[in-house]
């Protein structure tokens, strides 16, 4: 059976500044780099068939740092299904400011019901992310897991995803 290992990217400059980065391209900060390197050492001996990342720079950076600790070569691919949530007009805004928006309480209490202004809904994001993972872990002909196959796939994505 295929085991999916889910990893959120390391801390970024936007996370540290309290800004909702969304699909903005931001870099890992020193803390995020250190965390990714540490996790890479932890996972260094775990056999991986593949690493799948969101197309965002911070996930690709995290994946590369994880792989730097390995002695074997692992295929890395990107999948748009793992992309960050499309926060629409919330992208790039400070979290302290967003917390004053009436939609914020719904995001906190019932996120599945939320659609971000000019963005996507949590349900849409969830559906595309689940489809991305399933497409790599399950048999495409019948959607079942093959119990005779034993492999690990590492997915590097985002907190909401």
C-alpha positions in Angstrom: 0.0 0.0 0.0 1.2 3.5 -0.6 1.8 5.7 2.4 1.3 9.5 1.9 3.6 11.6 4.1 2.3 15.1 4.3 4.6 18.0 5.0 3.8 21.7 5.3 6.5 24.1 4.0 8.9 25.7 6.5 8.3 29.1 8.0 8.4 32.0 5.5 9.1 35.7 5.7 5.4 36.3 5.3 4.5 33.9 8.2 7.0 35.6 10.5 5.6 39.0 9.5 1.9 38.0 10.1 0.9 38.4 6.5 -1.3 36.0 4.6 1.0 35.1 1.6 -1.5 33.1 -0.3 -0.2 32.5 -3.8 2.4 35.2 -3.5 5.9 33.9 -4.0 7.7 34.2 -0.7 10.9 32.6 0.6 11.6 30.4 3.6 13.2 32.4 6.4 16.1 31.1 8.5 13.8 29.3 10.9 12.0 27.6 8.0 15.3 26.5 6.4 16.5 25.1 9.7 13.2 23.2 10.3 13.3 21.7 6.7 16.9 20.7 7.2 16.0 19.0 10.5 13.1 17.2 9.0 15.3 16.1 6.1 17.7 14.5 8.6 14.8 12.8 10.3 13.4 11.4 7.0 16.8 10.6 5.5 16.4 6.8 5.9 12.8 6.6 5.0 12.5 5.1 1.5 10.7 7.5 -0.9 9.3 6.7 -4.3 8.6 10.3 -5.1 8.3 13.8 -3.7 5.4 15.9 -4.9 5.2 19.6 -4.2 3.0 22.5 -4.7 4.4 24.8 -7.5 5.0 27.6 -4.9 8.7 28.5 -4.3 8.4 27.8 -0.5 7.3 24.2 -1.0 9.9 23.5 -3.7 12.6 25.0 -1.3 11.3 22.8 1.5 11.4 19.7 -0.6 15.0 20.4 -1.8 16.2 21.0 1.7 14.6 17.7 2.8 16.3 15.9 -0.1 19.7 17.4 0.6 20.0 15.1 3.6 19.5 12.0 1.5 22.1 9.8 -0.2 19.7 8.5 -2.8 18.1 10.3 -5.8 14.3 10.8 -5.5 12.1 12.1 -8.3 10.5 15.5 -7.5 7.4 16.7 -9.4 5.1 19.6 -8.9 1.3 19.3 -8.9 -1.0 22.3 -9.2 -3.6 20.5 -7.1 -1.3 21.1 -4.0 -1.1 24.8 -4.7 -1.8 27.2 -1.8 -5.4 28.3 -1.2 -6.5 31.1 -3.5 -7.3 33.8 -0.9 -8.3 36.3 -3.5 -8.4 39.9 -2.2 -7.2 38.6 1.2 -3.8 37.8 -0.3 -0.9 39.8 1.0 -2.9 41.4 3.9 -1.9 41.4 7.5 -3.6 38.7 9.6 -4.3 41.3 12.4 -6.3 43.3 9.8 -8.1 40.2 8.5 -9.1 39.1 12.0 -11.4 42.2 12.1 -13.3 41.1 9.0 -16.6 39.4 9.8 -15.6 36.5 7.6 -12.7 35.7 9.9 -14.9 34.2 12.6 -16.4 31.9 10.0 -12.9 30.9 8.8 -12.1 30.0 12.4 -15.3 28.2 13.3 -16.6 26.6 10.1 -13.9 26.8 7.4 -15.6 24.3 5.1 -18.3 26.9 4.5 -16.0 29.7 3.5 -15.3 31.2 0.1 -12.7 33.9 0.1 -13.5 37.2 -1.6 -12.4 36.9 -5.2 -10.8 33.6 -4.3 -11.8 29.9 -3.9 -13.8 28.1 -1.3 -12.2 25.7 1.2 -14.3 23.0 -0.3 -12.8 23.6 -3.8 -9.3 23.6 -2.3 -9.9 20.5 -0.4 -11.3 18.7 -3.5 -8.3 19.5 -5.7 -5.8 18.6 -3.0 -7.4 15.3 -2.2 -7.6 14.5 -5.9 -3.9 15.3 -6.3 -2.9 12.9 -3.5 -5.4 10.2 -4.6 -4.1 10.3 -8.2 -0.6 9.4 -6.9 -1.6 6.9 -4.2 -4.4 5.0 -5.8 -4.8 2.8 -8.9 -6.1 5.1 -11.6 -8.2 2.4 -13.2 -10.3 1.6 -10.2 -9.4 4.1 -7.5 -8.3 1.4 -5.0 -5.1 1.0 -3.1 -2.9 -1.9 -4.2 -2.0 -3.8 -1.0 0.9 -5.6 -2.8 2.7 -2.3 -3.4 4.7 -0.8 -0.6 5.9 2.8 -1.2 6.1 6.2 0.4 5.3 9.4 -1.4 6.1 12.7 0.3 3.8 15.6 -0.4 5.0 19.1 0.4 2.2 21.7 0.5 0.6 24.4 2.6 -1.1 24.7 6.0 -4.7 25.0 4.8 -4.1 22.4 2.1 
